[in-house]
Amino acid sequence: MAAKSNLERIVEFAQNALALAPVTILGSGASAAHSIPGMEPLAAHLQGLVVPTEWCAGEIDEWDRFLGELASGSDLEAALQAVRLTARQTAHVVEGTRALLLPADERVFHDVLNDRRALPLTRLFRNLFTSVHRAIDVVTPNYDRIAEYAADAGEFGHYTGFSSGYLQSRPKSGASRGPFPAGGASRVVRVWKVHGSLDWFHNSSGQIAGVRVGRETPPGFSPLMITPGIDKYRLTHTEPFRTIFSCSDAALESARSYFCVGYGFNDPHVQAKLVERCDSDSVPILVITKTLSDTAREFLTSGRCRRYLALEDDGAGGTRAYTHETLGGVILSGQAIWALSDFLDCTLGPAA
């Protein structure tokens, strides 16, 4: 019997991991594939914001320090961690972030409205639901609603910890804030948005709501989104994030495999359980991305990840593939299977 080719071994590993109904981790690269702005465009956008006239001199000085950090070459997260913004400055950043991302998110929705097959994620969800699973889990630090749109396009339910409808609320009892909505669809994509969502809001009295309609922030409310910076870790201990993280951790702890799409492994909140399981339980992990981040590369080659396949752009129209057996990687010429659509074509067969 002829030895298997590199591509055959890669496809076999990927198919076996997908057959285990993995928890899917969506990073910024998954959104960038649909023209959702990432950190660099966001940094440029924040630099162009007009400073509110009500800010005091100290706030203006701190904002100038933040802009100076960006001008010196710091990335957005490092720049925000180097300063201590006030509550209203943080709100300014959050509103600016939402203002940049929302139009791009809405364009994705319009694409899906016109073509229910516009999102490769829909195809992935359909494949994962060919098993007996009633629910599949997605964990993401992204604010956009691509995962929710993809679920809707596949005629599956989706659940983010909020009720359905135009005015969404969180369950009133802690016992009912678990991983399933009350009643509803027989197949549910549970989307654990650990840093918030474009349609989540809260007010000064602690009321939390999901609002699906309207571009403007509702009067008296502010967007419920955790941005990079000093407050990032403090805010994750407040609701709804405390519950969302609990559900996310539960999904990651029970997963039989992981599928990371455009995820850079730069958020300890998300990957702590994943890293632990890949090390102690040899849970297989798939990673597809435009370019592997330094932290992703370090984790995969550290020896703690027992079974993995990582695919990235080779820069020449093909893919460089890394596995636990080929640490230096192999080139798959002319096959851009690091992109989700092409990856699914390769592993599941061409789309119908």
N, C-alpha and C positions, 0 to 999 in steps of 0.2 A: 504494500500500500504506500502510495506517494506521501511524503511528508506534507503537512499542511502549510500553506503559505502564510505570510504575516497577516494578510487581510483576513484569511479564513480563521485564524486564531483570534484576531480582534473581534470579528463578527460573532464568533461563538461565545466569547466572554460577555460581550454586550447583550446578546440574546438571553443568555442564562441569567444575567443580572436583571434585565427587564422582566423576565418571567417571574421574578420574585416580588413584583409589584413594589418597586422602590419608593421611598420618600424622595420627592423631587425638590431640590434646593435651587431656587432661581436667584441669580445674582444680577448685577447691573448690566452684564453683557447680554443677558436674555432680553432685557428691555431695549438695549442699544440696537439690537437687531431689527427693532421696529421703530427706530428713530426717536426713542425716548432719550432726552438729554442726560448725560452722565455727570460725573463730578467736575470735569474741566469746563464744560459749558455752564454749569451751575455757578462755578466760581466766577466766571466772566460776567454772568448775569448779576450776581450779588455786588460785584464791583461797580456796576452801573446804576445801582439803586440810588434814589434820591434820599438823603438823610432827613428824617422827619423833623419838622421845626420845633416840636416839643421836647426834643432831647436836650439834656443838660450838657454843660461843657465837658464833664467827665465822661459821659457816654460818647460824645463826639471824638474825644481823644482815644477812647478804647476802640471805637470803630476804625479810626485812622490807623491804630496799631494792627488791627486785623487786616486792613487793606495793605499795610506795609509787609505783613507776613506773606500775603499772596504775591505781592510784587517782588519779593526776594526769592521766590521760587518754591515756597512751601505749598503742598497740596491743600485742598480745602479742609480736610479733617485735621491736619496738623495745624493749620492756621487758626481754626476754631478752638483747638485745644490749647493754643498758646495765649489766648485771651480769656477774660471772664466777662461775658456779656450780661447785661441786666435782663430782667424778664421781658421788658418790652423790646429790647434789641433782639433777643431770641425769637420773639413773636414776629419781628420784622424779617428775620432770616426765613422763618417757616412760611410766612405769607409770600415772600419772594420766591421760595422754592416751589410752592404750589402754583403760583402764577406762571412759572416757566414750564412746569411739567404738564399741567392740565390740558392745554391745547393739543399737545402731542398725544396724550392719552386719549383724547376725544377723537383724534384722527384714526387711531387704531380701532376704536369702536365703530366708526363709520366704515372702515374697511371690512370689519366683520359683519356689519349690517348688510353690506352688499355682497359678501362672499363668506359663507359660513365655514369655508375651508381656508380662510386667510391666515390662520394661526397654526403653525405646526404643533403647538401644545394641544390643540383639540384632537389631533390625530394620536398624539401620545396618550391622552386620557382615554380615548376610545380603546386603544390597545390594552391599557392597564385594566380596563373594566371588562375585558373578555374573560377574566377569571371570576371566581365566586365572590370577590371582594365587594362589599357594599359601599366602602369609602376608600379614597386614596388621599394622601396628605401631600401638601405643598408647603414648604417653609421658605419665606422670602423676607429680606429687609427692604424690598422695593415698595414704593408708595403707589405705583400705578396699578391698574386693574386688569392687566393682561391675562392673568390666570383666571379671573372671574369671567372675562369675556370668552376665553377659550372653553370654559366649562359650559357656559350658556349656549355657545355655538354647537356643542356636542349634545345638547338637550339633557345635560346633567344638572343636578342641583349644585349650588356652591354655598359654602358656609364659612364666614370669617369671624364667628363669635357674636354676630349681631342677627337680629330677626330680619325677615324679608320685608319688602314693601318700600314705599317712598320715604317713610320716616322710620328708620330702623332703631331699635333699642336693644340693650343688652338684657339677658334674662335677669330677673330680680333676685333670684336665690342662687347662692353659690353652687348648690348641688346641680342646678340645671345649666351651668355655664360650661359644661363639658364638651366633648368632641363631636356631638351630634345635635343638629337643630331639632326642634319639636316637630314630629310628623314630617311631611314633605316628600321629596324625591327618594326613589329607591336606590339611586346611585348619586353619591355626593362627593364633590371635590372640596376637601377642607383646606382652606388657604390661611395659614398662620402668618399674619403680617406683623412681624415682630417690631417694626419701627413705625407702624401706623399706615394710614391710607389717605388718598386724596379726598375721600368722602366721609372721613371721620372728623367730628368736631366736639369741642367741650366749651363750657362757660365757667365763669368765676365761681359759681355755686357748686361746681362738681358734676353738673349734668353732662352725660356723654350720649351722643347720637350719631347715627349714620344717616347722611342725607344724600340721596341719589340724584336729585335734580338741582339745577342751578349752578352757574359757574362761580358766582360770588359767595364769599363766606357769609353765612347767615348772621344778621345783626345780633350782637351780644355774645357771639361765639368766636372761637379761633380754631384753626386746623389742629387736629390731633396727630402730629407727626414729630418723631424724634429725629433731630438733625445731628450731624456729627458735632462733637465738642465736649466740653467738660460736663455738661448736664446729661449727656447721653446715658451714662450708667445710673445716675440717680433716678431718672424718669422711668427706667425700665422696672422699677420696684413699685410703681403706681399702677392703678387700673386705667385702661383694660390690659395694660402690657403684662402685668404680673400673671394674669390668667392665660393670656396668649402664650407667654413663655412656658407656662406649665404644660399646656397642650402641645406646644412645639417639642418640648423635651420628651414628653410621653411618646410622640410619634417617632422621634429619632431613636429613643431607647428600644422601641419594639420593632424597628425596621429590619427587614431581612436583606436589604440592599439600599444603596443611595445613588441618585442620579443628579449630578451637579451641572447646571447649565449656565454658563457665563458667570460663575461664582468664583471670587478671588481669594476666599479663605482669609478675609481681613476683618472678620467680625467674631470675636470670641463668644458672643451671645449665642450665635447660631451653631458654631462648629465644635464646641466643647464635647457634647455628647457624641457627635459623629466621630471625632478623633478617637475618643475612648472606645467606641464599639469597633472601629476598624482595627484597633490595636488588640484589645482583649478578646474579641469574638470573631476576628477575621471576616467581618462583614464586607462584601465586595462593594467597590465604589467606582462609578463611571464619572468622568469629568470631561465635558466638552466646552471649549472656549476659544475665542480668537487668539488670545495670548495667555499662557499660564502665568499667574502672578508669582512673585518670588516666594510668598508665603505658601502658596499652593505647591510649588515645586519643592520647597523645603519639607513640607509635611509628607508628600508622596515618597520622597527619597530618604526619609529619616529612619526607615526601618519599622516604624510603628504602623504603617499601612501595609497589611499583609497581602491583600489582593486588590489590584486596581488597574484601571485603564484610563489614560488621560490623552485627549486628542486636542491638538492646537494647530493653527495655521502654520504651514512651513514657509510662508512668504513667497512661494512660487506656484501657487495654484493647487497645492496638494496639502497633505496633512502629515504632521509628525506625531507618531503614536508612542507613548511610554507605557510600559507595564511593569509589574513587579518582577518580571523575568527579563525585560530589556530596558535596563535603567537609562542607557544612553539614548534610547529611542530609535525608531525606524521610520523611514520616509515612505509614505504612500503617494506616489507621484500622480498628479492629475485628479486626485480624489479629495475634495474639500469636505470630508465627513466630520469636521470639527463643528460645522454649522448644523443646527438641529434638523432642518428639513432634509438635508443630504444625509445626515446620520440616520434618520428614520427610513429614508429610501434604502439605505444600505443594509439596515438590520431587519426591517419589517417588509421590505419589498416596495416597489414604486407605488405611489399613492394612486388610488382608483380615480 
